Amino acid sequence: MDYWHELLAYSFLGNPLADWFLAGLVFLVTFLLIPLVRSRIRAHRARWPNMDRLPGLDLLSLLVARTSRLVLLVLALYLAGTILELPERVERAFDVIIIIGVWIQAGIWATAAVRFLIQRRGGAEPAAQTSISILMLGAQLLLWTVFVLLALDNLGVNITALVAGLGVGGVAVALAVQTLLGDLFGSLSIAFDKPFVVGDQLRIDDIEGTVEQIGLKSTRLRSVTGEQVILANADVLRSRVRNLGRMSERRVLLRLMVDYGTPPEQLDLVPQLVEKVVRAQRGTRFLQCLLNTLGSYALEFEAVYYIENQVQYSPAQINDAINRGVFRELRTAGIRLAYPTQQLVMNGTAPAAASAE
């Protein structure tokens, strides 16, 4: 028993062996236990239920998985070194290593968190991946620049002149490429806000077409007339964009000019015939058909109905079938459609009706 007491009290490099054993135990626990926990979390992370509903837990597990073994080694050495009394030079070297290791790990965690948040917001659409990659490159450059400056400051380096130089250089670069940056940020806004995606049909001012590509600088549409229209992303965001591809249904207004000579009982049939034709078409919703105006030459009916945007046939084909069906039903019922006419009186003779050109 005395032998063990003497052995543990034996001094080596100014520290008893008991402190060396304790420091070794702390080192092993830190360097081996934490990686074991990290490996278990990484193995079970993909199998945790409801991970999408718990983004905080998902982010925490990601940060644990991204903990560097080199940083764990530095941390283990630091914790073990706090138990021992080391020479001043060794302690200073430990301080430098710890500062560098801490800021490297902070940079790894920060970039992992930024990537997690950006990908969670941007989604997995191929059109957004390029913008996300560019944003990640800029975010990583900014984060690592900040962490390097903070590490140098903790090491006692005067970074005032360096920060001033980086600020002036950044302003100069931003002014030189402000147009490009405007389009780039426009691409990022489109990627994250998703006002439209590839395949949507848009109407931008007097341009109508289908989105073919969303790039870093421009958005490309295939217009209804066949040509490709290239628009700068910044210009697209400044315009009033109508996304026709996300319409659940289209509103259609049908005007019918019925002859004034039509008997009242036949006028009552007009709404019924129009409703019958509209409801016969698949993917339509009839709203109303009313006698809207007693016009200058005709009784003006207005029929309103909706056509679903996701049907087998295009809205134009359905509208064509409805127009033909309404004309056929009115013709069968003996209801005449009116057209503009004028009367010509020649040399006091009886007036003759003539169609207006």
C-alpha positions as CSV (number, residue, x, y, z in Angstrom):
1,M,0.0,0.0,0.0
2,D,2.8,2.3,0.9
3,Y,4.5,1.4,-2.4
4,W,1.5,2.7,-4.4
5,H,1.4,5.9,-2.4
6,E,5.0,6.4,-3.0
7,L,4.6,5.6,-6.7
8,L,1.7,8.0,-7.2
9,A,3.5,10.7,-5.3
10,Y,6.6,10.4,-7.5
11,S,7.1,13.6,-9.4
12,F,7.6,13.7,-13.1
13,L,8.2,17.0,-14.9
14,G,7.0,18.8,-11.9
15,N,3.7,16.9,-11.5
16,P,3.0,13.8,-9.4
17,L,2.1,10.6,-11.2
18,A,-1.4,10.7,-9.8
19,D,-2.0,13.9,-11.7
20,W,-0.5,12.4,-14.8
21,F,-2.9,9.3,-14.5
22,L,-5.9,11.7,-14.0
23,A,-4.8,13.8,-17.0
24,G,-4.5,10.7,-19.1
25,L,-8.0,9.5,-18.0
26,V,-9.5,12.8,-18.9
27,F,-7.7,12.8,-22.3
28,L,-9.0,9.2,-23.1
29,V,-12.6,10.0,-22.0
30,T,-12.7,13.2,-24.0
31,F,-11.0,11.8,-27.1
32,L,-12.7,8.4,-27.2
33,L,-16.2,8.9,-25.6
34,I,-17.3,12.0,-27.5
35,P,-16.4,10.4,-31.0
36,L,-18.4,7.3,-29.9
37,V,-21.4,9.4,-29.1
38,R,-21.0,11.3,-32.3
39,S,-20.8,8.0,-34.3
40,R,-24.0,6.7,-32.7
41,I,-25.9,9.9,-33.4
42,R,-24.7,9.9,-37.0
43,A,-25.8,6.3,-37.4
44,H,-29.3,6.9,-36.0
45,R,-29.9,10.4,-37.4
46,A,-31.5,9.2,-40.7
47,R,-33.8,6.9,-38.8
48,W,-35.2,9.3,-36.3
49,P,-39.0,9.8,-36.8
50,N,-40.5,13.2,-37.5
51,M,-37.1,14.7,-38.2
52,D,-38.7,17.2,-40.6
53,R,-40.9,18.4,-37.8
54,L,-38.0,19.0,-35.4
55,P,-35.5,21.1,-37.3
56,G,-33.7,22.1,-34.1
57,L,-33.0,18.5,-33.2
58,D,-31.9,17.7,-36.7
59,L,-29.5,20.7,-36.7
60,L,-28.1,19.7,-33.3
61,S,-27.4,16.2,-34.5
62,L,-25.8,17.6,-37.7
63,L,-23.5,19.8,-35.6
64,V,-22.5,16.9,-33.4
65,A,-21.7,14.8,-36.5
66,R,-19.6,17.7,-37.9
67,T,-17.3,17.9,-34.9
68,S,-13.8,17.4,-36.1
69,R,-11.6,14.7,-34.5
70,L,-8.6,17.1,-34.7
71,V,-10.5,19.6,-32.6
72,L,-11.5,16.8,-30.2
73,L,-7.8,16.0,-29.9
74,V,-6.9,19.6,-29.1
75,L,-9.8,19.8,-26.6
76,A,-8.7,16.6,-24.9
77,L,-5.1,17.9,-24.6
78,Y,-6.4,21.2,-23.2
79,L,-8.5,19.5,-20.5
80,A,-5.7,17.2,-19.6
81,G,-3.3,20.1,-19.5
82,T,-5.5,22.0,-17.0
83,I,-4.8,19.3,-14.4
84,L,-1.0,19.6,-14.8
85,E,1.3,22.4,-14.1
86,L,3.3,23.0,-17.3
87,P,6.0,25.4,-18.2
88,E,5.0,28.8,-19.4
89,R,6.1,28.2,-23.0
90,V,4.1,24.9,-23.1
91,E,1.0,26.7,-21.7
92,R,1.4,29.4,-24.3
93,A,1.6,26.9,-27.1
94,F,-1.5,25.2,-25.7
95,D,-3.3,28.5,-25.7
96,V,-2.4,29.1,-29.4
97,I,-3.5,25.6,-30.4
98,I,-6.7,25.9,-28.4
99,I,-7.6,29.3,-30.0
100,I,-6.9,28.0,-33.5
101,G,-8.8,24.8,-32.8
102,V,-11.9,26.5,-31.3
103,W,-12.2,28.9,-34.2
104,I,-11.7,26.1,-36.8
105,Q,-14.5,24.2,-35.1
106,A,-16.7,27.3,-34.9
107,G,-16.2,27.8,-38.6
108,I,-17.1,24.2,-39.4
109,W,-20.3,24.4,-37.2
110,A,-21.3,27.8,-38.7
111,T,-20.9,26.7,-42.3
112,A,-22.8,23.4,-41.6
113,A,-25.6,25.4,-39.9
114,V,-25.8,27.9,-42.8
115,R,-25.9,25.1,-45.4
116,F,-28.6,23.3,-43.4
117,L,-30.8,26.4,-43.2
118,I,-30.2,27.4,-46.9
119,Q,-31.0,23.9,-48.2
120,R,-34.0,23.6,-45.9
121,R,-35.4,26.9,-47.3
122,G,-34.3,26.5,-50.9
123,G,-35.5,23.0,-51.4
124,A,-34.1,20.3,-53.7
125,E,-35.2,21.7,-57.0
126,P,-32.4,21.5,-59.6
127,A,-33.0,25.2,-60.6
128,A,-32.2,26.3,-57.1
129,Q,-29.1,24.2,-56.6
130,T,-26.8,26.6,-58.6
131,S,-28.0,29.6,-56.6
132,I,-27.6,27.7,-53.4
133,S,-24.0,26.7,-54.3
134,I,-23.1,30.4,-55.1
135,L,-24.7,31.6,-51.8
136,M,-22.9,28.9,-49.8
137,L,-19.6,29.9,-51.4
138,G,-20.1,33.6,-50.4
139,A,-21.3,32.6,-46.9
140,Q,-18.3,30.4,-46.3
141,L,-15.9,33.0,-47.6
142,L,-17.5,35.6,-45.2
143,L,-17.7,33.3,-42.2
144,W,-14.1,32.1,-42.5
145,T,-12.8,35.6,-43.0
146,V,-14.6,36.7,-39.8
147,F,-13.3,33.7,-37.8
148,V,-9.7,34.2,-39.0
149,L,-9.8,37.8,-38.0
150,L,-11.3,36.9,-34.6
151,A,-8.6,34.2,-34.1
152,L,-5.9,36.7,-34.9
153,D,-7.4,39.1,-32.5
154,N,-7.4,36.5,-29.7
155,L,-3.8,35.8,-30.5
156,G,-2.9,39.4,-29.9
157,V,-2.5,40.5,-33.5
158,N,-3.7,44.1,-34.4
159,I,-6.3,43.6,-37.1
160,T,-7.5,47.2,-37.4
161,A,-5.7,48.0,-40.6
162,L,-6.6,44.6,-42.1
163,V,-10.3,45.1,-41.4
164,A,-10.2,48.6,-42.9
165,G,-8.5,47.3,-46.0
166,L,-11.0,44.5,-46.4
167,G,-13.9,47.0,-46.0
168,V,-12.6,49.3,-48.7
169,G,-11.8,46.5,-51.0
170,G,-15.2,45.0,-50.5
171,V,-17.0,48.3,-51.3
172,A,-14.9,48.7,-54.5
173,V,-15.7,45.2,-55.7
174,A,-19.4,45.7,-54.9
175,L,-19.6,48.9,-56.9
176,A,-17.7,47.3,-59.9
177,V,-20.1,44.4,-60.2
178,Q,-23.3,45.9,-58.8
179,T,-25.4,44.9,-61.9
180,L,-24.1,41.3,-61.7
181,L,-24.8,41.2,-57.9
182,G,-28.3,42.5,-58.5
183,D,-29.1,39.7,-60.9
184,L,-27.4,37.2,-58.6
185,F,-29.5,38.3,-55.6
186,G,-32.5,38.2,-57.9
187,S,-31.7,34.6,-58.6
188,L,-31.4,33.8,-54.9
189,S,-34.7,35.6,-54.3
190,I,-36.4,33.5,-56.9
191,A,-34.8,30.3,-55.5
192,F,-36.0,30.9,-52.0
193,D,-39.2,32.8,-52.4
194,K,-40.3,30.6,-55.4
195,P,-42.7,33.0,-57.2
196,F,-42.4,30.6,-60.1
197,V,-40.5,27.4,-61.0
198,V,-39.4,25.8,-64.3
199,G,-42.5,24.8,-66.3
200,D,-44.7,27.6,-65.0
201,Q,-46.5,29.8,-67.6
202,L,-45.9,33.5,-66.9
203,R,-47.1,36.8,-68.2
204,I,-44.6,39.5,-67.6
205,D,-45.8,42.9,-68.9
206,D,-46.5,42.1,-72.6
207,I,-44.5,38.8,-72.6
208,E,-46.2,35.5,-72.1
209,G,-44.3,32.2,-72.1
210,T,-43.2,29.1,-70.2
211,V,-40.2,29.1,-67.9
212,E,-37.4,27.0,-69.4
213,Q,-34.4,27.9,-67.1
214,I,-33.7,30.0,-64.1
215,G,-30.0,30.9,-64.1
216,L,-27.7,33.0,-62.0
217,K,-28.1,36.1,-64.2
218,S,-31.2,35.6,-66.2
219,T,-34.5,33.8,-66.5
220,R,-35.4,32.3,-69.9
221,L,-39.0,31.9,-71.2
222,R,-40.3,30.2,-74.3
223,S,-42.9,32.6,-75.6
224,V,-46.2,31.5,-77.0
225,T,-45.0,32.7,-80.4
226,G,-42.0,30.3,-80.3
227,E,-39.0,32.5,-79.6
228,Q,-36.9,32.4,-76.4
229,V,-37.1,35.5,-74.3
230,I,-34.2,36.2,-71.9
231,L,-34.9,38.5,-69.0
232,A,-32.5,39.7,-66.3
233,N,-33.5,38.4,-62.9
234,A,-33.4,41.8,-61.4
235,D,-35.8,43.1,-64.1
236,V,-38.1,40.1,-63.5
237,L,-38.5,40.9,-59.8
238,R,-39.2,44.6,-60.6
239,S,-42.0,43.6,-62.9
240,R,-45.6,42.5,-62.2
241,V,-45.3,38.8,-62.8
242,R,-48.6,36.8,-63.4
243,N,-48.1,33.1,-62.8
244,L,-50.7,31.5,-65.1
245,G,-49.4,28.0,-64.3
246,R,-50.7,28.2,-60.7
247,M,-54.2,29.2,-61.6
248,S,-56.7,26.6,-60.3
249,E,-59.3,27.7,-62.8
250,R,-59.8,30.4,-65.4
251,R,-62.8,32.8,-65.5
252,V,-64.5,33.1,-68.8
253,L,-67.0,35.9,-69.8
254,L,-69.3,35.1,-72.7
255,R,-71.4,37.9,-74.2
256,L,-74.5,37.0,-76.3
257,M,-76.3,39.6,-78.4
258,V,-79.9,38.4,-78.8
259,D,-82.3,39.9,-81.3
260,Y,-84.9,42.3,-80.0
261,G,-87.6,40.4,-81.8
262,T,-87.1,37.4,-79.6
263,P,-90.3,36.5,-77.6
264,P,-90.0,36.8,-73.8
265,E,-90.6,33.1,-73.2
266,Q,-87.6,32.3,-75.5
267,L,-85.4,34.8,-73.6
268,D,-86.1,32.9,-70.5
269,L,-84.5,29.8,-72.2
270,V,-81.2,31.5,-72.9
271,P,-79.7,31.1,-69.3
272,Q,-80.9,27.5,-69.2
273,L,-79.4,26.6,-72.6
274,V,-76.1,28.2,-71.7
275,E,-75.9,26.4,-68.3
276,K,-76.8,23.1,-70.0
277,V,-73.9,23.5,-72.5
278,V,-71.4,24.6,-69.9
279,R,-72.2,21.8,-67.4
280,A,-71.9,19.3,-70.2
281,Q,-68.2,20.0,-70.5
282,R,-65.8,18.3,-68.1
283,G,-63.8,20.5,-65.8
284,T,-66.2,23.5,-65.9
285,R,-68.1,25.4,-63.2
286,F,-71.1,27.5,-64.2
287,L,-71.7,30.7,-62.3
288,Q,-74.5,32.7,-63.9
289,C,-76.1,33.9,-67.1
290,L,-78.0,37.2,-66.9
291,L,-79.6,39.8,-69.2
292,N,-77.1,42.5,-68.5
293,T,-77.9,45.4,-70.8
294,L,-80.6,46.5,-73.2
295,G,-78.2,47.5,-75.9
296,S,-78.6,49.8,-78.9
297,Y,-79.3,47.0,-81.3
298,A,-79.5,43.8,-79.1
299,L,-80.4,42.3,-75.8
300,E,-77.0,41.7,-74.2
301,F,-76.6,38.5,-72.0
302,E,-73.5,37.9,-70.0
303,A,-72.6,34.4,-69.0
304,V,-69.8,33.7,-66.5
305,Y,-68.2,30.3,-66.0
306,Y,-64.9,28.8,-64.9
307,I,-62.6,26.2,-66.6
308,E,-60.3,24.2,-64.4
309,N,-56.6,24.6,-65.2
310,Q,-55.7,20.9,-64.8
311,V,-58.0,19.0,-67.2
312,Q,-57.5,16.6,-70.0
313,Y,-58.2,19.3,-72.7
314,S,-56.8,22.8,-72.8
315,P,-59.0,25.7,-71.7
316,A,-59.1,27.0,-75.3
317,Q,-60.5,23.6,-76.6
318,I,-63.1,23.6,-73.9
319,N,-64.1,27.2,-74.6
320,D,-64.4,26.4,-78.3
321,A,-66.7,23.4,-77.5
322,I,-68.9,25.7,-75.3
323,N,-69.2,28.4,-78.0
324,R,-70.2,25.9,-80.6
325,G,-72.6,24.2,-78.2
326,V,-74.3,27.5,-77.3
327,F,-74.7,28.5,-80.9
328,R,-76.2,25.1,-81.8
329,E,-78.6,25.2,-78.9
330,L,-79.8,28.8,-79.6
331,R,-80.2,27.9,-83.3
332,T,-82.3,24.8,-82.4
333,A,-84.5,26.8,-80.0
334,G,-85.1,29.5,-82.7
335,I,-83.3,32.2,-80.8
336,R,-81.6,34.6,-83.2
337,L,-78.4,36.4,-82.4
338,A,-78.3,40.1,-83.4
339,Y,-75.7,42.0,-85.2
340,P,-75.3,45.8,-85.8
341,T,-77.6,47.2,-88.5
342,Q,-78.5,50.6,-89.9
343,Q,-81.4,51.9,-91.9
344,L,-81.0,53.8,-95.2
345,V,-83.8,56.1,-96.5
346,M,-83.5,56.8,-100.2
347,N,-85.7,59.5,-101.9
348,G,-88.5,59.1,-99.4
349,T,-89.0,55.4,-100.1
350,A,-89.5,52.9,-97.4
351,P,-86.5,52.3,-95.2
352,A,-84.3,49.4,-95.9
353,A,-82.2,47.6,-93.4
354,A,-78.5,47.1,-94.1
355,S,-75.8,45.6,-92.1
356,A,-73.1,47.9,-90.7
357,E,-69.6,47.5,-92.0
